[in-house]
Amino acid sequence: MGKKITVSCIGFGQRGQAYLNEMSKLPDKYEIVSVCDVDPFRANKCKEMYNLSESNVFHDEDEFFKEKRSDLLVVATQDQDHVRQGIKGLNVGYDLLLEKPISKDRDELFALLKTQKRTGRKVLVCHVLRYAPAFTKVKELIDEGRIGKTIMIDLTENVCFSHQAHSYVRGNWRRSEETSPMILAKCCHDLDLLTWFIGDKCESIYSLGELNYFKKENQPEGALDRCKGCKYQGKCPYDAYDMYINTNFWGKNFITDVRPITKEALVEALDNGPYGRCVFACDNDVVDNQTVTMHFVNGVEANLKMTAFSSRGGRTLRVYGTKGEIDLDERFGTIEIGEFNGKRETLQISTMVDAASGHGGGDAGIVKSLYEYLINGNDKYATSLDASIQSHLMGIEAENSRLEKGKKIYIDYQD
């Protein structure tokens, strides 16, 4: 047996729970020993799940960072906390599994990179789609030259209407100042995939987009500011009670801490919490549609579209090459390769993926590869901090371009 990696986690929310869950499936490789979360319920939940000692459960990050408590630190807090806590962790001596987006601030990104280089610690950024079998297959097809030289890529992030309402209208990522712009909060995966597929830096970028629909002026006449008692309840596609109670929507797991989840607990959360608000009467400001056009140093062009107006979520990707094209459609679970010599092949994504793992198998994939990265330094898919900063700078400049009505911006990768 190899070395067992001890693990601490700061931020035991949705993503922290996902990573620790995958680690717990590999008990010969990982041992979860410590947690810090400002929410006592979540911290205690982690304690019970992984049989932690009371002395290794924290609610205050200053107390938590007084000493190193494990080999690895999982940083899975809110976006604005990542760099501060990442720097503290590196200085204490942790290697990091760092949730994305890292930061919307250029100076913070380079401050973290400088700290990593000074301390010599390892940082793996959670661009988990690099580990999802469907996207690794596309990367393999590109690299083996199946469609010749890549000329252009179109990528669309189809955000399901319910996901948009849950996360970006009613939820934690609804305000750019409190978290990140939508192009980073939702599409940092996509920007990373594009740099990975294309294999070079983005030279210039421009973007257009806006908050078009989820605002007060579009609220139906006579609608209430909360779904409860509204005359459109049961008719509106964004009716919170229908969405969270009557459907199998994953978001219901995050609006209440009551376990097991009951209808009474969901009703209580919707009656009194933020997820029961009308989607046209929230304090959201992030966009609900955006397009980004990119030119890469090696001549490849790329287009990224994000839309909140999709009946089902999932990315659609088309890679155009000199000898053929690749079409990936997560919504229907297929990868199609069409070559100009007439040969066509269709692959079923379901045959590649463990359905129990989130992000199309990416959550399990990154945790498995993380071990090799920490022990041997080997991980061909790894998003290093350097590489992740490249795609983050693309997101920052895309937002700057959007705010300047589509101004073309040349990206400066220097500190």
N, C-alpha and C positions, 0 to 999 in steps of 0.2 A: 504494500500500500504506500502511496505517496503522502506528502505532507498535507495535513488538514488545515485549511484556511479558516481562521477565526474571523467572525463578522460582527460589526456593529452597524446600526442603522439610525440615521437621524431623519425623521419624517416617516411615520408609519401610516401613511394614507394609501390611496389606491396603488400608486406605483411602488412604494416601499413594500407593501404587502405582496405585490406581484413578484418582485425580485426575491424576497425572502422565502416565498412559497416555492419558487423554483429551486432555490438553494437547499431547502429542506428535503427535496427529493434526491439529493446527492449527499447523504450523510457521511460518506467516506471522504468527501472533498471539502465540505463546509460545515462549520459549527457556529450557530448564531448565539452570541454571548451578551449583547448589550443593545439597548434602545434608548433613544431620546425623542420625545414628542411633547409639544406643549399641551396637548389634549390628554388629560389623565386617563380617559376611557381607552384611547388608542394605545397608550403606553402600557396600560395594564393588560389589554388584549394581547399585545405582543409577549408580555411576560408569561401569560398563561399558555399561549400557543407553543412557546419554545422553552418553557420551564426555566426562565431566567431568575437569577437571584435578585432580591430586593435592592441590593447595593449596585446592581447594574441596570437599573431603570431610572431615567432622568426626565425632568420636565424643563430644565433650564440649561441652555446650551453652554453658558459660561462654565457651569459646574461640570458638564459633560466633557468639555475640552480641556479640563485641567490636567488630564493625563491620557496617554494612549491606552485603549482598552481591548484592541484586537489588531489583527493584521490589516484588515480591509474595512473601510467605511463606505456604506451606501448612503449617498446624499440624495434624498428624495423629498425634499421640502418644496415650498413655493419658489417660483422662478427668481424672485428678488433676493432670496436667501442663499442661492447656490454658490456664488463666488465667495461671499463672506465665510461661509461654513467650509467651503472647499479649501480656502487658504488656511483656515485654522487647522483643518485636518491634515494638510500637507506639512504644516509646521510642527505638529505633534508627532508625525511620523507614519501616518496612514498612507496606504495606497487607496485610490478612490474609484468607485463605480458612481459616476456623476450623471444625474438625471438632466435631461435637456428640456427646454432651451437653457443654456448656461447663463446667459445674460443678454439684455438688449443694449448694453453699454459697452462701447469699444474699449474704453480704458480699463474696465473691469476684466474683460477677456484677456488683455495682455498682462494685467497684474497677476491673474491666476497662472498664466503661462510662465511668467518669470519665476513665480514661486515654485512651480513644478520643476523647472530647470535647475533652480538653486538647490532644492531638496533632493532631487534625483528620484522622486517617487513616481510610481506608475498611475496614470489616469486613463480610464476607459469611459468614454462618453456614450450614453445610452441611445445611440442611433440604432435601435433594435431591428429595423427593417433590413439592415445589412445581413442579418442572421436569419431572416425569414426565407424559407426554401424557394418561394416563388421568385423573389428578387435576386437571390444568389444564382438561380438558374438563368435569369436574364443576363446577369453579369458574366456568367460562364459562356453563354451564347455569343455575347459581344466579343469577349476576349479571344474566343477560338476562331473568330472571323466568319461565323456562320452567315452573316448578312453583309460581309465586306467591311469597308470603312464606314464608321458612323458619320452621318451628315447632319442629322437633326433629330431632336427628341421632343415629343409632346407628352406632358404629364398633367393629369387632372386629378385633383383631390376632391372627390365627391363626398362632401360632409352631409351625412344623413340629417334631415330636418330636425329629428328628435335630438340628435347629438348636438347640433348647433344651439337649439333652445336650452338644453341642459347645461352645456359647458360655457358657451360664449354669449348667451343672452341673460340667463338667470344665474349662472354659476360662477365659479372662481376665476375664470379667464375672460370675463366679460369686459374688463376695463384695461386699456393698454397701459396706463400709468401704474396700475397695481400689479400687473403681471408682465406681459409682452405683447407687441403687436401680433395680430392674427397670423401674419406670414411667418413669424417665429414660433408662436405658441402651437400652431397646428401644422405648419408646413416645413419646419426645420428638418423633419424626416425627408421630405421631398427634395429640398435643396441639397442635403447630404447625398441622397441617391444620385442626383444628377452629376455632382462632382465625381462620385465614385464610378458611375457608368462611363463618363466622358474622359476621366483620367487626366484632367488638367484644371487650371484655375479659370474662374470666370473673369473676363477682362472688363466687360461693361454690362450694365443692367438698366432697365427702366420698367416702370410699373404703374398701373392704373387700378383703382378700386375704391369702394366706398361702403358705408353702411346705408343700404338702400331701403330695406323693408322693416326691420325690427325697431321702429321708433314711433313716437306718440302720434304723429300725423296719420299713420296708417291703422290706428286702432279703430275697429268697427264702431259704428254709431251706437251709443248706448251701452258699450261694453264696460265692465267694471275693471278696476286695476288689479284685482285678484280673480282667479278662476272661480273661487267659491261663490255660488249664487249668481254667477253671470248668466245672462240669457242665452249666451252662445255655448254654454257648457254642454258637452256631448255632441256639438256640431263643429266646433273649431278643431283643426288638426293639432293645435298646440294646447288643447285642454289638459292641464296638468293632472287632473284626477284620472282621466282616461289613460294618459301616457304612462303614469307611474303605477297605477293600480290594476288596470284592465288589460294591459299588454305585458309582454315579457321583455320590457325595456331594461337594459343593464343598469341604467342610471338610478333605478330604485335602490340599489345597494349602497348608494352614497348620500342619500338625503336623510337617513336616520341611522343612529348607532345601535338601535334596538336589535338584538339577535335572540332567537330567530326573528326575521322580519314579519310583522303582522300587518293586516290591513289597518288596524287601529293606529299603529305607529306611523304608517305612511300618511294617513289622514291627518294626524297631528302635525306632521312635518309640513304638509301642504297647506293646512289651515293657518299656520303661524310662521313658516319659514320662507326663504327666498324662492324656493322652487314652486311655490303656489302662485307666483305673480303672473300677470298677463305679460306675454312676450312683447307687447307694445307699450308697456308701462314700467320698464326696468331702467336701471342707470347704466346700461351697456353703451360702449362706444367703439368696439372693434368692428371691422368690416364684415360684411356677409358675402362679398364677392370681390375677387382680386385676380388680376392677370400680371404675370411677370415675364419679360422677354430678356434672354441672356445671350451674350456672345462670349465664347470661350477662346483662350489663347490659341488652341490648336485648330480653330476655325469652325468648330461645331456650334450650331445654334440650338437653343432650347427654349421651350415655352412651358410655363407652369400656370395652371388655372386652379383657383380655389372657389368652389361654389357651395353655398349653404342650402341650395334648393334641389335636393336629391331625395328621391323616395327610398333609396337604399344607399348605404355608405360603401366606400371602397374606391381604390385608385384605378384609373385607366391610364395605360402607358403605351405609347407607340414609338419605337426606335426605327428610324429610317436609315438604311445603309445602301451602299453602292451595289449590293448583290441581292438585297431583299429587305424584309421588315419583320419586326417582332411586335406582336400585340398582346399585352397583358390586361386582363379585366378581372379585378378582384370581385366585382359584383356577381359575375357569373362563373368565376372560378376557373378561368382558362388562360393558357398561354398559346398563341398561335404563331408559327414561324412560316412565313411565305417567302420562298426564294424565287428569283426571276427565271430560273431554269424550269419552273413549273412545279417543283416539289413543295408540298405543304404538309405540315405536321401540327397536331393539336395535342397539348398536354393538359391534364387535369390537375389543378392545384391541390385538390383534396387528397390525391395519392401521395403528395409530398409532405403534408402537414399533420402534426399531432393536434387534433382539434381542441385538446385541453389547454394548450398553451396560447397565451394572448399574442396579438400582433402577428397572426399568421405563422406562429411558431418562433417568432423572433425573441420573445421573452425567455423561452427555454434555451434557445440557441446562444444568446449572449451570455447567459449564466454558465453554460457548459464551456464556451470558448474562453470566458474570463479566467477560469482555472488555469488553462494552458498559458494564457498571457501572463498571469502572475507568477507561475512556477517556472516556465521556460522562456517567456518572452515571445512565444509563438502565437500569432493570430492573424491570418491573412485578411480577415474581414474587419479588423479592429479600427474603430474611429479614434485615432489619437487626438490629443488636445489640439495639436497643430492643425490637423485636418478638419476638426470640428469648428475651429475658429474661422477657417476659410468660408464654410457654408454659413456660419453666423454673420460674418461681415456681409455676405450676399443678402441675407435677410434684413440686416440693418439698412443697407443702401437701397434695397427694394422699397422699404417703408419710407425712406427719405425721398425717393423718387415719386412714390405715390402722393406724398404730402405736397410735392412740388408739381403735381398734375402731369406726371409722366416724364419728367426731366431725365435725360440720359446721364448716368453717373459711371465714371471709371473707378474701379475699386482699388483702393490702396491697402495692401496687405502688410505694410510696415507699421511698427509700433510708433 
